[in-house]
Amino acid sequence: MGRDRIRLTMAQALVRYLCAQHIGIDGARVPLFAGAFAIFGHGNVTCLGEALEAAGDALPTWRGQNEQSMTLAAIAFAKARRRRQMMVAASSIGPGATNMVTAAALAHANRLPVLLLAGDVFANRRPDPVLQQLEAFDDPTISASDAFRPVTRYWDRITHPEQIISSLPQAIATMLDPASCGPAFIGLCQDTQEIAFDYPAEFFEPVLHRIPRPRPDTRAVADAAAALRGATRPLIISGGGVRYSGAGEMLAGIAEARGIPMAETIAGKSAVAHDHPAHVGPIGVIGSSSANAMAEAADLVLAVGTRLQDFTTGSWTAFAPDARFVSINTARWDATKHRALSVVGDARETLAELDAALGDWAADPAWTRRGREEFAAWNAILDAHQKPDNAAVPTYAQVVGVVNAKAGAQDTMVTAAGGLPGETTKGWRVKTPHSFDCEFGFSCMGYEIAGGWGHAMAGEGTPIVMVGDGSYMMMNSDIWSTVLTGHKMIVVVCDNGGFAVINRLQNFKGGASFNNLIRDSRVKAPVAVDFAKHAEAMGAAARHVESLADLGAALDWAKTTDRTTVISITTDAHSWVPGDAAWDVGVPEVSAREEVRDARADHDDIRRRQRLGV
């Protein structure tokens, strides 16, 4: 008996297949792909564009302003949905495609899913070289699409229409696998998009996906339980994987019941509310004195769902030299770092088995009490720095304090690069789990506003975007996107006159202020940007304020508006909440500056304190 066949172009078949994919979330069956962002050009408008238009509401297409920013919005959407639902980002050939490379790298670093579809060269090569084609003189198979190879988890180029039958399921499986989750890229040769093929009907049958929850090896769980029982000063580090697994409540319950202090990474922040009894604050370079003090004294670290990047570990100076590590992660790569006892498995399922294996064990009450005391002292530090004063220009800490106080319980704070990650990771007191998004896996300037658009699409409260003037100037056009599409967010622009946090690092390592703050750059004369007027020109409601009191009033007003609202405020470029974890960055071995030589001596001490990665 012959199979039923459906004759479609490759592009039509691709879109039809995507529309047939579903996933269960909290008992509801929803599309796996909630929509597509697209900017059309000659590499995708005539074929993929035709297919997307026909799909209509089955795969709604949103027009981006920049390929990078629309992909960042897609990534933020997936983060807001905790990797259970995702988006497509589609570009043309050439610069449209390479504009997405930075966003792909961000998704790769942050372990977040997005399906990237880019126009590609002609498979038949008849009209080569086509407009915007890159030519490798020694390899005619290479195109701009190859730039995605190192920044995606799955990569393919479709040169024959039948190839999507095997390629698309593999791409989706990669993005849904917690161990390999990240961006998938498929290059669509322009002539292949147009070709009709008789696809088997069953290829388009609806599919209900489930995200796998791999169980750990029982021996590894037993070894981890034994290690914990032998510890006197255990510390939990909760990473982003805890949030994506839905393990936050379980981990917090275990931490409280067994008296284990619980620190959090930047990606892990908001797995629990700030005032949870086991919580001791964020850890690392932009972490709290409380979590860092506990890390320095801990004899065992239970790292859950974290890749242990340098801002978490203080470049591996934050822990005692003899501290043991137990690492729970779905990805073997992340679990097997720095001599850790590796437990490969889903965070929620592994924690359940580990908890059962621990019996009636609990940490020393004195250690638990120390964690609470350290955290109370840290909160006092935050109070002191966030308290309004009579200074002419408010600090980041004070601005964060006001915005945090005005934020609703369901509002998500969104930020990324610059000085705000440190000030929000330290100073934002989470009211409700999963209400904090600081993109710091790739620390990408420009994520903030685009990310706010993605969070607004996810529909969980009103995103409150905090962005510095530097990042705003890099990428701001999605303010207009949100006005056009009706996805409201509140944007707070902190104007401190340039790249202030990098100026801080430059000075801290002995360098003179150079090319970071506007006043220290090669300019004819410093010119201030009126961010409120700029936002108004894109259709947003906007105000500029100077004082903390006016900021609070403006935030109250912003909640009443019917569209994206932007508030700008001048902030201090030199005042920061203290942090006490080291960070290993290159410092010149020789320099004419005495300040650099002194910084190098301090840096040599940092490197002497680093744990070896063997």
ZIDA-V798672 format. One record per pair of residues at least 4 apart in sequence whose C-alpha atoms are under 7 Angstrom apart, sorted by the first residue. I is the first residue (numbers start at 1). GAP is how many residues later the second one is. If there is no record, write none. Layout:
i:I gap:GAP
i:I gap:GAP
This chain:
i:3 gap:197
i:4 gap:196
i:4 gap:197
i:5 gap:193
i:5 gap:194
i:5 gap:195
i:5 gap:196
i:6 gap:192
i:6 gap:193
i:6 gap:194
i:6 gap:195
i:7 gap:189
i:7 gap:190
i:7 gap:191
i:7 gap:192
i:8 gap:4
i:8 gap:5
i:8 gap:188
i:8 gap:189
i:8 gap:190
i:9 gap:4
i:9 gap:184
i:9 gap:185
i:9 gap:186
i:9 gap:187
i:9 gap:188
i:10 gap:4
i:10 gap:151
i:10 gap:182
i:10 gap:183
i:10 gap:184
i:10 gap:185
i:10 gap:186
i:10 gap:187
i:11 gap:4
i:11 gap:36
i:11 gap:37
i:11 gap:40
i:11 gap:182
i:11 gap:183
i:12 gap:4
i:12 gap:39
i:13 gap:4
i:14 gap:4
i:15 gap:4
i:15 gap:36
i:15 gap:37
i:16 gap:4
i:16 gap:188
i:17 gap:4
i:17 gap:187
i:18 gap:15
i:19 gap:39
i:19 gap:40
i:20 gap:184
i:20 gap:185
i:20 gap:186
i:20 gap:187
i:21 gap:10
i:21 gap:11
i:21 gap:185
i:21 gap:186
i:21 gap:187
i:22 gap:7
i:22 gap:8
i:22 gap:9
i:22 gap:10
i:22 gap:185
i:22 gap:186
i:22 gap:187
i:23 gap:6
i:23 gap:7
i:23 gap:8
i:23 gap:9
i:23 gap:185
i:23 gap:186
i:23 gap:187
i:24 gap:4
i:24 gap:5
i:24 gap:6
i:24 gap:186
i:25 gap:4
i:32 gap:53
i:32 gap:54
i:33 gap:52
i:33 gap:53
i:33 gap:54
i:33 gap:55
i:34 gap:25
i:34 gap:51
i:34 gap:52
i:34 gap:53
i:35 gap:24
i:35 gap:25
i:35 gap:26
i:35 gap:52
i:35 gap:53
i:36 gap:23
i:36 gap:24
i:36 gap:25
i:36 gap:26
i:36 gap:51
i:36 gap:52
i:36 gap:53
i:37 gap:24
i:37 gap:25
i:37 gap:26
i:37 gap:27
i:37 gap:33
i:37 gap:51
i:37 gap:52
i:37 gap:53
i:38 gap:23
i:38 gap:24
i:38 gap:25
i:38 gap:26
i:38 gap:51
i:38 gap:52
i:38 gap:53
i:39 gap:24
i:39 gap:25
i:39 gap:28
i:39 gap:51
i:39 gap:52
i:40 gap:4
i:40 gap:5
i:40 gap:51
i:40 gap:52
i:41 gap:4
i:41 gap:51
i:42 gap:50
i:43 gap:49
i:43 gap:50
i:43 gap:76
i:43 gap:77
i:43 gap:147
i:44 gap:4
i:44 gap:5
i:44 gap:47
i:44 gap:48
i:44 gap:75
i:45 gap:4
i:45 gap:5
i:46 gap:4
i:47 gap:4
i:47 gap:146
i:47 gap:147
i:48 gap:4
i:49 gap:4
i:50 gap:4
i:51 gap:4
i:52 gap:4
i:52 gap:9
i:55 gap:4
i:56 gap:4
i:64 gap:6
i:65 gap:412
i:65 gap:413
i:66 gap:4
i:67 gap:4
i:67 gap:24
i:67 gap:29
i:67 gap:32
i:67 gap:33
i:68 gap:4
i:68 gap:31
i:68 gap:32
i:68 gap:34
i:68 gap:35
i:69 gap:4
i:69 gap:381
i:70 gap:4
i:70 gap:380
i:71 gap:4
i:71 gap:18
i:71 gap:29
i:71 gap:32
i:72 gap:4
i:72 gap:31
i:72 gap:375
i:72 gap:378
i:72 gap:379
i:73 gap:4
i:73 gap:377
i:73 gap:378
i:73 gap:380
i:73 gap:381
i:74 gap:4
i:74 gap:13
i:74 gap:40
i:74 gap:380
i:75 gap:4
i:75 gap:32
i:75 gap:37
i:75 gap:38
i:75 gap:39
i:76 gap:4
i:76 gap:375
i:76 gap:378
i:76 gap:379
i:77 gap:4
i:77 gap:9
i:77 gap:377
i:77 gap:378
i:77 gap:380
i:77 gap:381
i:78 gap:4
i:78 gap:5
i:78 gap:7
i:78 gap:8
i:78 gap:34
i:78 gap:35
i:79 gap:4
i:79 gap:33
i:80 gap:375
i:80 gap:378
i:81 gap:4
i:81 gap:377
i:82 gap:162
i:83 gap:29
i:83 gap:30
i:83 gap:161
i:86 gap:27
i:86 gap:28
i:87 gap:27
i:87 gap:28
i:88 gap:26
i:88 gap:27
i:88 gap:28
i:89 gap:26
i:89 gap:27
i:89 gap:28
i:90 gap:26
i:90 gap:27
i:90 gap:28
i:91 gap:5
i:91 gap:6
i:91 gap:26
i:91 gap:27
i:91 gap:28
i:92 gap:4
i:92 gap:5
i:92 gap:26
i:92 gap:27
i:93 gap:4
i:93 gap:25
i:93 gap:26
i:93 gap:27
i:93 gap:39
i:94 gap:4
i:94 gap:38
i:94 gap:39
i:94 gap:50
i:95 gap:4
i:97 gap:21
i:98 gap:46
i:100 gap:4
i:101 gap:4
i:101 gap:47
i:102 gap:4
i:103 gap:4
i:104 gap:4
i:104 gap:47
i:104 gap:48
i:104 gap:79
i:105 gap:4
i:105 gap:46
i:106 gap:4
i:106 gap:335
i:106 gap:336
i:107 gap:4
i:107 gap:5
i:107 gap:6
i:107 gap:75
i:107 gap:76
i:108 gap:4
i:108 gap:43
i:108 gap:44
i:108 gap:74
i:108 gap:75
i:109 gap:332
i:109 gap:333
i:110 gap:331
i:111 gap:70
i:111 gap:71
i:112 gap:69
i:112 gap:70
i:112 gap:71
i:113 gap:62
i:113 gap:68
i:113 gap:69
i:113 gap:70
i:114 gap:68
i:114 gap:69
i:114 gap:70
i:115 gap:68
i:115 gap:69
i:115 gap:70
i:116 gap:68
i:116 gap:69
i:116 gap:70
i:117 gap:68
i:117 gap:69
i:117 gap:70
i:117 gap:71
i:118 gap:68
i:118 gap:69
i:118 gap:70
i:119 gap:68
i:119 gap:69
i:119 gap:70
i:119 gap:71
i:120 gap:25
i:120 gap:67
i:120 gap:68
i:120 gap:69
i:120 gap:70
i:121 gap:12
i:121 gap:68
i:121 gap:69
i:122 gap:67
i:122 gap:68
i:122 gap:69
i:123 gap:36
i:123 gap:66
i:123 gap:68
i:123 gap:69
i:129 gap:4
i:133 gap:10
i:134 gap:9
i:134 gap:10
i:135 gap:5
i:135 gap:8
i:136 gap:4
i:136 gap:6
i:142 gap:4
i:145 gap:42
i:148 gap:4
i:149 gap:6
i:152 gap:30
i:152 gap:31
i:152 gap:32
i:152 gap:33
i:153 gap:27
i:153 gap:29
i:153 gap:30
i:153 gap:31
i:154 gap:17
i:154 gap:20
i:154 gap:29
i:154 gap:30
i:154 gap:31
i:155 gap:29
i:155 gap:30
i:155 gap:31
i:156 gap:29
i:156 gap:30
i:156 gap:31
i:157 gap:29
i:157 gap:30
i:157 gap:31
i:158 gap:5
i:158 gap:29
i:158 gap:30
i:158 gap:31
i:159 gap:30
i:159 gap:33
i:160 gap:32
i:161 gap:31
i:161 gap:34
i:161 gap:36
i:163 gap:4
i:164 gap:4
i:166 gap:4
i:167 gap:4
i:168 gap:4
i:169 gap:4
i:170 gap:4
i:171 gap:4
i:171 gap:13
i:172 gap:4
i:173 gap:4
i:174 gap:6
i:174 gap:7
i:175 gap:5
i:175 gap:6
i:175 gap:7
i:175 gap:8
i:175 gap:9
i:176 gap:5
i:176 gap:35
i:177 gap:4
i:177 gap:34
i:177 gap:35
i:178 gap:152
i:179 gap:151
i:179 gap:152
i:180 gap:151
i:188 gap:4
i:188 gap:5
i:189 gap:4
i:191 gap:4
i:213 gap:133
i:214 gap:131
i:214 gap:132
i:215 gap:130
i:215 gap:131
i:215 gap:134
i:215 gap:135
i:216 gap:5
i:216 gap:127
i:216 gap:128
i:216 gap:129
i:216 gap:134
i:217 gap:4
i:218 gap:4
i:219 gap:4
i:220 gap:4
i:220 gap:123
i:221 gap:4
i:221 gap:122
i:221 gap:133
i:222 gap:4
i:222 gap:135
i:223 gap:4
i:224 gap:4
i:224 gap:102
i:225 gap:4
i:225 gap:129
i:225 gap:132
i:225 gap:133
i:226 gap:4
i:227 gap:4
i:229 gap:132
i:231 gap:68
i:231 gap:69
i:232 gap:67
i:232 gap:131
i:232 gap:132
i:233 gap:65
i:233 gap:66
i:233 gap:67
i:233 gap:134
i:234 gap:26
i:234 gap:64
i:234 gap:65
i:234 gap:66
i:234 gap:67
i:235 gap:25
i:235 gap:26
i:235 gap:27
i:235 gap:60
i:235 gap:63
i:235 gap:65
i:235 gap:66
i:235 gap:67
i:236 gap:24
i:236 gap:25
i:236 gap:26
i:236 gap:27
i:236 gap:65
i:236 gap:66
i:236 gap:67
i:237 gap:25
i:237 gap:26
i:237 gap:27
i:237 gap:28
i:237 gap:65
i:237 gap:66
i:237 gap:67
i:238 gap:4
i:238 gap:24
i:238 gap:25
i:238 gap:26
i:238 gap:27
i:238 gap:30
i:238 gap:65
i:238 gap:66
i:238 gap:67
i:238 gap:68
i:239 gap:25
i:239 gap:26
i:239 gap:28
i:239 gap:29
i:239 gap:65
i:239 gap:66
i:239 gap:67
i:240 gap:4
i:240 gap:27
i:240 gap:28
i:240 gap:65
i:240 gap:66
i:241 gap:4
i:241 gap:64
i:241 gap:65
i:242 gap:4
i:242 gap:5
i:242 gap:6
i:242 gap:26
i:242 gap:62
i:242 gap:63
i:242 gap:105
i:243 gap:4
i:243 gap:5
i:243 gap:25
i:243 gap:28
i:245 gap:101
i:245 gap:102
i:245 gap:103
i:246 gap:102
i:247 gap:4
i:247 gap:100
i:247 gap:101
i:248 gap:4
i:248 gap:23
i:248 gap:24
i:249 gap:4
i:250 gap:4
i:251 gap:4
i:252 gap:4
i:252 gap:20
i:252 gap:26
i:253 gap:4
i:254 gap:4
i:255 gap:4
i:255 gap:5
i:255 gap:6
i:255 gap:7
i:255 gap:23
i:256 gap:4
i:256 gap:21
i:256 gap:22
i:258 gap:104
i:258 gap:105
i:259 gap:103
i:259 gap:104
i:259 gap:106
i:259 gap:109
i:260 gap:18
i:260 gap:103
i:260 gap:108
i:261 gap:17
i:261 gap:18
i:261 gap:19
i:261 gap:107
i:261 gap:110
i:262 gap:16
i:262 gap:17
i:262 gap:18
i:263 gap:16
i:263 gap:17
i:263 gap:18
i:263 gap:19
i:263 gap:20
i:263 gap:28
i:264 gap:4
i:264 gap:5
i:264 gap:17
i:264 gap:18
i:264 gap:19
i:265 gap:4
i:265 gap:17
i:265 gap:18
i:265 gap:47
i:266 gap:16
i:266 gap:159
i:266 gap:172
i:267 gap:171
i:269 gap:167
i:270 gap:160
i:270 gap:163
i:270 gap:164
i:270 gap:165
i:270 gap:166
i:271 gap:162
i:271 gap:163
i:272 gap:4
i:272 gap:161
i:273 gap:157
i:273 gap:158
i:273 gap:159
i:273 gap:160
i:274 gap:5
i:274 gap:155
i:274 gap:156
i:274 gap:157
i:275 gap:4
i:280 gap:10
i:280 gap:11
i:280 gap:91
i:280 gap:92
i:280 gap:95
i:281 gap:7
i:281 gap:9
i:281 gap:10
i:281 gap:94
i:282 gap:5
i:282 gap:6
i:282 gap:9
i:282 gap:143
i:282 gap:144
i:283 gap:4
i:283 gap:5
i:283 gap:8
i:283 gap:9
i:283 gap:29
i:284 gap:8
i:284 gap:27
i:284 gap:28
i:284 gap:29
i:284 gap:30
i:284 gap:297
i:285 gap:26
i:285 gap:27
i:285 gap:29
i:285 gap:294
i:285 gap:295
i:285 gap:296
i:285 gap:297
i:285 gap:298
i:286 gap:25
i:286 gap:136
i:286 gap:139
i:286 gap:140
i:286 gap:293
i:287 gap:138
i:287 gap:139
i:287 gap:292
i:288 gap:4
i:288 gap:90
i:288 gap:138
i:288 gap:291
i:289 gap:4
i:289 gap:89
i:289 gap:290
i:289 gap:291
i:290 gap:4
i:290 gap:84
i:290 gap:85
i:290 gap:88
i:291 gap:4
i:292 gap:4
i:292 gap:26
i:292 gap:289
i:293 gap:4
i:294 gap:4
i:294 gap:77
i:295 gap:23
i:295 gap:24
i:296 gap:22
i:296 gap:23
i:296 gap:24
i:297 gap:23
i:298 gap:22
i:298 gap:25
i:299 gap:24
i:299 gap:25
i:300 gap:23
i:300 gap:24
i:300 gap:25
i:301 gap:23
i:301 gap:24
i:301 gap:25
i:302 gap:23
i:302 gap:24
i:302 gap:25
i:303 gap:23
i:303 gap:24
i:303 gap:25
i:304 gap:23
i:304 gap:24
i:304 gap:25
i:304 gap:43
i:305 gap:23
i:305 gap:24
i:305 gap:42
i:307 gap:27
i:308 gap:4
i:308 gap:5
i:309 gap:4
i:310 gap:4
i:310 gap:5
i:310 gap:6
i:311 gap:4
i:313 gap:4
i:313 gap:5
i:314 gap:4
i:314 gap:267
i:314 gap:268
i:314 gap:269
i:315 gap:267
i:315 gap:268
i:315 gap:269
i:315 gap:295
i:316 gap:294
i:316 gap:295
i:317 gap:265
i:317 gap:292
i:317 gap:293
i:317 gap:294
i:318 gap:263
i:319 gap:4
i:321 gap:290
i:324 gap:16
i:325 gap:15
i:325 gap:16
i:326 gap:14
i:326 gap:15
i:326 gap:16
i:327 gap:8
i:327 gap:13
i:327 gap:14
i:327 gap:15
i:327 gap:16
i:328 gap:7
i:328 gap:14
i:328 gap:15
i:328 gap:16
i:328 gap:17
i:328 gap:19
i:329 gap:5
i:329 gap:6
i:329 gap:14
i:329 gap:15
i:329 gap:16
i:329 gap:17
i:329 gap:18
i:330 gap:14
i:330 gap:15
i:330 gap:16
i:331 gap:4
i:331 gap:13
i:332 gap:4
i:332 gap:12
i:335 gap:7
i:335 gap:8
i:335 gap:9
i:336 gap:4
i:336 gap:6
i:338 gap:275
i:338 gap:276
i:339 gap:275
i:345 gap:5
i:346 gap:4
i:347 gap:4
i:348 gap:4
i:349 gap:4
i:350 gap:4
i:351 gap:4
i:352 gap:4
i:353 gap:4
i:354 gap:4
i:364 gap:4
i:365 gap:4
i:366 gap:4
i:367 gap:4
i:368 gap:4
i:369 gap:4
i:370 gap:4
i:371 gap:4
i:372 gap:4
i:373 gap:4
i:374 gap:4
i:375 gap:4
i:376 gap:4
i:377 gap:4
i:378 gap:4
i:379 gap:4
i:380 gap:4
i:381 gap:4
i:382 gap:4
i:382 gap:45
i:383 gap:4
i:385 gap:12
i:385 gap:13
i:385 gap:192
i:386 gap:11
i:386 gap:12
i:386 gap:15
i:387 gap:11
i:388 gap:10
i:393 gap:177
i:393 gap:178
i:393 gap:179
i:394 gap:4
i:394 gap:5
i:394 gap:177
i:394 gap:178
i:395 gap:4
i:395 gap:176
i:395 gap:177
i:395 gap:180
i:396 gap:4
i:396 gap:27
i:396 gap:175
i:396 gap:176
i:397 gap:4
i:397 gap:26
i:397 gap:30
i:397 gap:179
i:397 gap:180
i:398 gap:4
i:399 gap:4
i:399 gap:149
i:400 gap:4
i:400 gap:24
i:400 gap:27
i:400 gap:28
i:401 gap:4
i:402 gap:4
i:402 gap:150
i:403 gap:4
i:404 gap:24
i:406 gap:149
i:407 gap:4
i:409 gap:22
i:409 gap:23
i:410 gap:22
i:410 gap:25
i:410 gap:50
i:410 gap:51
i:411 gap:24
i:411 gap:50
i:411 gap:51
i:411 gap:52
i:411 gap:53
i:412 gap:23
i:412 gap:24
i:412 gap:49
i:412 gap:50
i:412 gap:51
i:412 gap:52
i:413 gap:22
i:413 gap:23
i:413 gap:24
i:413 gap:50
i:413 gap:51
i:413 gap:52
i:414 gap:22
i:414 gap:23
i:414 gap:24
i:414 gap:34
i:414 gap:38
i:414 gap:49
i:414 gap:50
i:414 gap:51
i:414 gap:52
i:415 gap:5
i:415 gap:6
i:415 gap:22
i:415 gap:23
i:415 gap:24
i:415 gap:33
i:415 gap:50
i:415 gap:51
i:415 gap:52
i:416 gap:5
i:416 gap:22
i:416 gap:23
i:416 gap:24
i:416 gap:27
i:416 gap:28
i:416 gap:29
i:416 gap:31
i:416 gap:32
i:417 gap:4
i:417 gap:23
i:417 gap:26
i:417 gap:27
i:417 gap:28
i:418 gap:50
i:418 gap:81
i:418 gap:83
i:419 gap:4
i:419 gap:82
i:420 gap:4
i:421 gap:4
i:421 gap:17
i:422 gap:4
i:423 gap:4
i:423 gap:154
i:424 gap:4
i:430 gap:5
i:439 gap:4
i:445 gap:26
i:446 gap:25
i:446 gap:26
i:446 gap:28
i:446 gap:29
i:447 gap:4
i:448 gap:4
i:448 gap:17
i:448 gap:19
i:449 gap:4
i:449 gap:16
i:449 gap:27
i:449 gap:29
i:449 gap:30
i:450 gap:4
i:450 gap:28
i:451 gap:4
i:452 gap:4
i:452 gap:11
i:452 gap:13
i:452 gap:37
i:453 gap:4
i:453 gap:29
i:453 gap:34
i:454 gap:4
i:455 gap:4
i:455 gap:8
i:456 gap:6
i:456 gap:7
i:456 gap:31
i:456 gap:32
i:456 gap:33
i:457 gap:30
i:462 gap:26
i:462 gap:27
i:463 gap:26
i:463 gap:27
i:464 gap:25
i:464 gap:26
i:464 gap:27
i:465 gap:25
i:465 gap:26
i:465 gap:27
i:466 gap:25
i:466 gap:26
i:466 gap:27
i:467 gap:4
i:467 gap:5
i:467 gap:25
i:467 gap:26
i:467 gap:27
i:468 gap:4
i:468 gap:25
i:468 gap:26
i:468 gap:27
i:469 gap:4
i:469 gap:24
i:469 gap:25
i:469 gap:26
i:469 gap:27
i:469 gap:29
i:470 gap:4
i:470 gap:28
i:470 gap:29
i:471 gap:4
i:472 gap:4
i:477 gap:4
i:478 gap:4
i:479 gap:4
i:479 gap:59
i:480 gap:4
i:480 gap:58
i:480 gap:59
i:481 gap:4
i:482 gap:4
i:482 gap:5
i:482 gap:6
i:482 gap:82
i:483 gap:4
i:483 gap:56
i:483 gap:57
i:483 gap:80
i:483 gap:81
i:486 gap:77
i:488 gap:75
i:488 gap:76
i:489 gap:75
i:489 gap:76
i:490 gap:68
i:490 gap:74
i:490 gap:75
i:490 gap:76
i:491 gap:74
i:491 gap:75
i:491 gap:76
i:492 gap:74
i:492 gap:75
i:492 gap:76
i:493 gap:74
i:493 gap:75
i:493 gap:76
i:494 gap:74
i:494 gap:75
i:494 gap:76
i:494 gap:77
i:495 gap:74
i:495 gap:75
i:495 gap:76
i:496 gap:4
i:496 gap:74
i:496 gap:75
i:496 gap:76
i:496 gap:77
i:497 gap:20
i:497 gap:21
i:498 gap:18
i:498 gap:19
i:498 gap:20
i:499 gap:4
i:499 gap:17
i:499 gap:18
i:500 gap:4
i:500 gap:16
i:500 gap:17
i:500 gap:73
i:501 gap:4
i:502 gap:4
i:502 gap:14
i:503 gap:4
i:503 gap:10
i:503 gap:13
i:503 gap:14
i:504 gap:4
i:505 gap:4
i:506 gap:4
i:506 gap:5
i:506 gap:6
i:506 gap:7
i:507 gap:4
i:507 gap:5
i:507 gap:6
i:509 gap:78
i:509 gap:87
i:509 gap:90
i:510 gap:85
i:510 gap:86
i:510 gap:89
i:511 gap:85
i:513 gap:7
i:514 gap:6
i:514 gap:7
i:515 gap:5
i:515 gap:6
i:516 gap:4
i:516 gap:5
i:517 gap:4
i:518 gap:8
i:519 gap:7
i:530 gap:4
i:531 gap:4
i:531 gap:37
i:532 gap:4
i:532 gap:10
i:532 gap:11
i:532 gap:12
i:532 gap:34
i:532 gap:35
i:532 gap:36
i:533 gap:4
i:534 gap:4
i:535 gap:4
i:535 gap:5
i:535 gap:7
i:535 gap:31
i:536 gap:4
i:536 gap:5
i:536 gap:6
i:540 gap:23
i:540 gap:24
i:540 gap:25
i:540 gap:26
i:541 gap:22
i:541 gap:23
i:541 gap:24
i:541 gap:25
i:542 gap:23
i:542 gap:24
i:542 gap:25
i:543 gap:23
i:543 gap:24
i:543 gap:25
i:544 gap:23
i:544 gap:24
i:544 gap:25
i:545 gap:5
i:545 gap:6
i:545 gap:23
i:545 gap:24
i:546 gap:4
i:546 gap:23
i:546 gap:24
i:547 gap:4
i:548 gap:4
i:549 gap:4
i:550 gap:4
i:551 gap:4
i:552 gap:4
i:553 gap:4
i:554 gap:4
i:555 gap:4
i:557 gap:4
i:558 gap:7
i:582 gap:24
i:587 gap:13
i:588 gap:12
i:589 gap:11
i:590 gap:7
i:591 gap:5
i:591 gap:6
i:593 gap:4
i:594 gap:4
i:595 gap:4
i:596 gap:4
i:597 gap:4
i:598 gap:4
i:599 gap:4
i:600 gap:4
i:601 gap:4
i:602 gap:4
i:603 gap:4
i:604 gap:4
i:605 gap:4
i:606 gap:4
